[in-house]
Amino acid sequence: MTRLVVTCLFLLGAAEARAEEGLFTARLAGGVSSVAPDLPRLGGMVAGGFTLGLASALDLAVDATFVGHGAYDTLGLGAGFRLAASLGDWTHPYILLEPQLLLVWDGPGAGSPTVDGALRGALGIDYLLMWGLGFTLELGGTLPAGLGGVEQWNAASVGAIAGLYMEF
């Protein structure tokens, strides 16, 4: 019973703090990325995820990020925190930091993926276009931990994505 009360108070506090800015958001974005050791060559990147407002400037973020590249293809599944600021009612810059489970394929036609841990970080900005719908721009990167079969600097990626988000 105590857990239920604490959970309800936690969710009500977050809802009150984020009532005007969207307690829950869903986002989908795409862009370009490059993977070490072939950093000058670009590949594609698709990211999607959800955020849940925990406080007025803190979100819980759950993301999936796919990087398609000739050297390495990676799929990162992560959950972490996003710290957001407010520049008026429409613009919200943020910093994202999340640990990820990273699946790495060694080039095109590779067999089963190598599993590794990674850390994803990003700087981004959300701009609300109209009530509930906004534009997002993000610069970020992923650094594998080197705990699996991937060397730490191989399959590290850096990219830029742009997309839309929807507030609920």
C-alpha positions as a Markdown table, in Angstrom:
| # | Residue | x | y | z |
|---|---|---|---|---|
| 1 | Met | 0.0 | 0.0 | 0.0 |
| 2 | Thr | 2.8 | 2.4 | 0.8 |
| 3 | Arg | 4.4 | 1.8 | -2.6 |
| 4 | Leu | 1.1 | 2.7 | -4.3 |
| 5 | Val | 0.8 | 5.9 | -2.3 |
| 6 | Val | 4.5 | 6.9 | -3.0 |
| 7 | Thr | 4.1 | 6.1 | -6.7 |
| 8 | Cys | 0.8 | 8.1 | -7.0 |
| 9 | Leu | 2.4 | 11.1 | -5.2 |
| 10 | Phe | 5.5 | 10.9 | -7.5 |
| 11 | Leu | 3.4 | 10.8 | -10.6 |
| 12 | Leu | 1.1 | 13.6 | -9.4 |
| 13 | Gly | 4.1 | 15.8 | -8.6 |
| 14 | Ala | 5.5 | 15.2 | -12.0 |
| 15 | Ala | 2.2 | 15.9 | -13.7 |
| 16 | Glu | 1.8 | 19.2 | -11.8 |
| 17 | Ala | 5.4 | 20.3 | -12.6 |
| 18 | Arg | 4.9 | 19.5 | -16.3 |
| 19 | Ala | 1.3 | 20.4 | -16.8 |
| 20 | Glu | 2.0 | 23.0 | -19.5 |
| 21 | Glu | 4.9 | 21.4 | -21.2 |
| 22 | Gly | 3.8 | 17.8 | -21.7 |
| 23 | Leu | 4.2 | 15.1 | -19.1 |
| 24 | Phe | 4.9 | 12.5 | -21.7 |
| 25 | Thr | 6.4 | 12.9 | -25.2 |
| 26 | Ala | 7.0 | 10.6 | -28.1 |
| 27 | Arg | 9.7 | 11.5 | -30.6 |
| 28 | Leu | 10.9 | 10.2 | -34.0 |
| 29 | Ala | 13.9 | 11.6 | -35.8 |
| 30 | Gly | 16.4 | 10.8 | -38.5 |
| 31 | Gly | 19.7 | 12.2 | -39.8 |
| 32 | Val | 23.3 | 11.5 | -40.6 |
| 33 | Ser | 26.0 | 9.8 | -38.6 |
| 34 | Ser | 29.5 | 8.5 | -38.9 |
| 35 | Val | 31.1 | 5.5 | -37.1 |
| 36 | Ala | 34.7 | 5.2 | -36.1 |
| 37 | Pro | 37.2 | 4.2 | -37.7 |
| 38 | Asp | 35.5 | 5.6 | -40.9 |
| 39 | Leu | 34.6 | 9.0 | -39.5 |
| 40 | Pro | 34.7 | 11.0 | -42.7 |
| 41 | Arg | 32.1 | 8.7 | -44.4 |
| 42 | Leu | 28.5 | 9.3 | -43.5 |
| 43 | Gly | 25.7 | 6.9 | -42.9 |
| 44 | Gly | 22.1 | 7.1 | -41.8 |
| 45 | Met | 20.7 | 7.4 | -38.3 |
| 46 | Val | 17.1 | 6.9 | -37.0 |
| 47 | Ala | 16.1 | 7.5 | -33.4 |
| 48 | Gly | 12.9 | 7.1 | -31.6 |
| 49 | Gly | 11.8 | 7.2 | -28.0 |
| 50 | Phe | 9.7 | 8.5 | -25.2 |
| 51 | Thr | 10.2 | 10.8 | -22.3 |
| 52 | Leu | 8.4 | 11.0 | -19.0 |
| 53 | Gly | 8.6 | 14.3 | -17.0 |
| 54 | Leu | 9.8 | 13.6 | -13.5 |
| 55 | Ala | 10.2 | 17.3 | -12.4 |
| 56 | Ser | 10.0 | 20.7 | -14.1 |
| 57 | Ala | 13.5 | 20.2 | -15.7 |
| 58 | Leu | 14.1 | 16.5 | -15.4 |
| 59 | Asp | 12.8 | 13.7 | -17.7 |
| 60 | Leu | 13.3 | 10.0 | -17.8 |
| 61 | Ala | 14.2 | 9.1 | -21.4 |
| 62 | Val | 13.9 | 5.7 | -23.2 |
| 63 | Asp | 15.4 | 5.6 | -26.7 |
| 64 | Ala | 16.3 | 3.3 | -29.5 |
| 65 | Thr | 19.0 | 4.5 | -31.9 |
| 66 | Phe | 19.9 | 2.8 | -35.2 |
| 67 | Val | 23.0 | 3.8 | -37.1 |
| 68 | Gly | 23.4 | 2.3 | -40.5 |
| 69 | His | 26.9 | 2.6 | -41.9 |
| 70 | Gly | 29.3 | 0.7 | -44.2 |
| 71 | Ala | 31.8 | 0.0 | -41.4 |
| 72 | Tyr | 29.4 | -0.9 | -38.5 |
| 73 | Asp | 25.7 | -1.1 | -38.1 |
| 74 | Thr | 24.6 | -0.4 | -34.5 |
| 75 | Leu | 21.4 | -0.6 | -32.5 |
| 76 | Gly | 21.4 | 1.1 | -29.1 |
| 77 | Leu | 18.6 | 0.6 | -26.6 |
| 78 | Gly | 18.9 | 2.9 | -23.6 |
| 79 | Ala | 17.2 | 4.5 | -20.7 |
| 80 | Gly | 18.6 | 7.6 | -18.9 |
| 81 | Phe | 17.9 | 11.1 | -17.9 |
| 82 | Arg | 17.4 | 14.3 | -19.8 |
| 83 | Leu | 18.0 | 17.7 | -18.2 |
| 84 | Ala | 16.0 | 20.5 | -19.9 |
| 85 | Ala | 16.0 | 24.2 | -19.6 |
| 86 | Ser | 13.4 | 26.7 | -20.8 |
| 87 | Leu | 14.0 | 29.7 | -23.1 |
| 88 | Gly | 10.5 | 31.0 | -23.0 |
| 89 | Asp | 7.4 | 29.0 | -23.6 |
| 90 | Trp | 8.5 | 27.5 | -27.0 |
| 91 | Thr | 12.2 | 26.6 | -26.8 |
| 92 | His | 13.7 | 24.0 | -24.6 |
| 93 | Pro | 17.4 | 23.1 | -24.8 |
| 94 | Tyr | 18.4 | 19.8 | -23.2 |
| 95 | Ile | 21.3 | 17.5 | -22.3 |
| 96 | Leu | 20.7 | 13.8 | -22.5 |
| 97 | Leu | 22.8 | 11.1 | -20.8 |
| 98 | Glu | 21.9 | 7.4 | -20.9 |
| 99 | Pro | 23.6 | 4.0 | -20.7 |
| 100 | Gln | 22.7 | 1.7 | -23.5 |
| 101 | Leu | 22.7 | -1.9 | -24.5 |
| 102 | Leu | 24.5 | -1.8 | -27.9 |
| 103 | Leu | 24.2 | -4.4 | -30.6 |
| 104 | Val | 26.9 | -4.1 | -33.2 |
| 105 | Trp | 27.1 | -5.8 | -36.6 |
| 106 | Asp | 30.5 | -5.8 | -38.3 |
| 107 | Gly | 29.7 | -4.4 | -41.7 |
| 108 | Pro | 27.1 | -5.4 | -44.3 |
| 109 | Gly | 26.0 | -9.0 | -44.4 |
| 110 | Ala | 27.4 | -9.8 | -41.0 |
| 111 | Gly | 26.0 | -12.6 | -38.9 |
| 112 | Ser | 24.7 | -12.2 | -35.4 |
| 113 | Pro | 25.4 | -9.0 | -33.6 |
| 114 | Thr | 28.0 | -8.4 | -30.9 |
| 115 | Val | 26.5 | -7.2 | -27.6 |
| 116 | Asp | 28.2 | -4.4 | -25.7 |
| 117 | Gly | 27.4 | -1.7 | -23.2 |
| 118 | Ala | 27.6 | 2.0 | -24.2 |
| 119 | Leu | 27.1 | 5.5 | -23.1 |
| 120 | Arg | 25.0 | 7.9 | -25.2 |
| 121 | Gly | 25.2 | 11.6 | -24.7 |
| 122 | Ala | 23.4 | 14.4 | -26.6 |
| 123 | Leu | 22.8 | 18.1 | -26.8 |
| 124 | Gly | 19.5 | 19.1 | -28.3 |
| 125 | Ile | 16.8 | 21.6 | -28.6 |
| 126 | Asp | 13.1 | 21.2 | -28.7 |
| 127 | Tyr | 10.9 | 23.9 | -30.3 |
| 128 | Leu | 7.2 | 23.8 | -29.9 |
| 129 | Leu | 5.5 | 24.4 | -33.3 |
| 130 | Met | 1.9 | 24.4 | -32.1 |
| 131 | Trp | 0.1 | 22.9 | -29.2 |
| 132 | Gly | 1.3 | 19.4 | -28.7 |
| 133 | Leu | 3.6 | 19.2 | -31.7 |
| 134 | Gly | 7.2 | 20.2 | -31.9 |
| 135 | Phe | 10.5 | 20.1 | -33.8 |
| 136 | Thr | 13.6 | 18.6 | -32.3 |
| 137 | Leu | 17.3 | 18.9 | -33.3 |
| 138 | Glu | 20.0 | 16.9 | -31.6 |
| 139 | Leu | 23.8 | 16.4 | -31.8 |
| 140 | Gly | 25.0 | 13.3 | -30.0 |
| 141 | Gly | 27.2 | 10.4 | -29.9 |
| 142 | Thr | 27.6 | 6.9 | -28.5 |
| 143 | Leu | 30.7 | 5.4 | -27.0 |
| 144 | Pro | 30.9 | 1.6 | -26.6 |
| 145 | Ala | 32.3 | 0.4 | -23.2 |
| 146 | Gly | 34.4 | -2.3 | -24.8 |
| 147 | Leu | 33.0 | -5.0 | -22.5 |
| 148 | Gly | 31.8 | -7.2 | -25.3 |
| 149 | Gly | 33.6 | -8.2 | -28.4 |
| 150 | Val | 33.9 | -4.7 | -29.8 |
| 151 | Glu | 37.0 | -2.6 | -29.2 |
| 152 | Gln | 36.1 | 0.6 | -27.3 |
| 153 | Trp | 36.7 | 3.1 | -30.1 |
| 154 | Asn | 35.4 | 1.0 | -32.9 |
| 155 | Ala | 31.6 | 1.5 | -33.6 |
| 156 | Ala | 31.6 | 4.8 | -31.6 |
| 157 | Ser | 29.3 | 7.1 | -33.5 |
| 158 | Val | 28.6 | 10.8 | -33.8 |
| 159 | Gly | 25.6 | 12.2 | -35.5 |
| 160 | Ala | 23.0 | 14.9 | -36.0 |
| 161 | Ile | 19.2 | 14.2 | -36.2 |
| 162 | Ala | 16.1 | 16.3 | -36.7 |
| 163 | Gly | 12.5 | 15.2 | -36.2 |
| 164 | Leu | 9.2 | 15.7 | -34.6 |
| 165 | Tyr | 7.9 | 15.2 | -31.1 |
| 166 | Met | 4.4 | 15.0 | -29.7 |
| 167 | Glu | 3.4 | 16.0 | -26.2 |
| 168 | Phe | 0.7 | 14.2 | -24.3 |
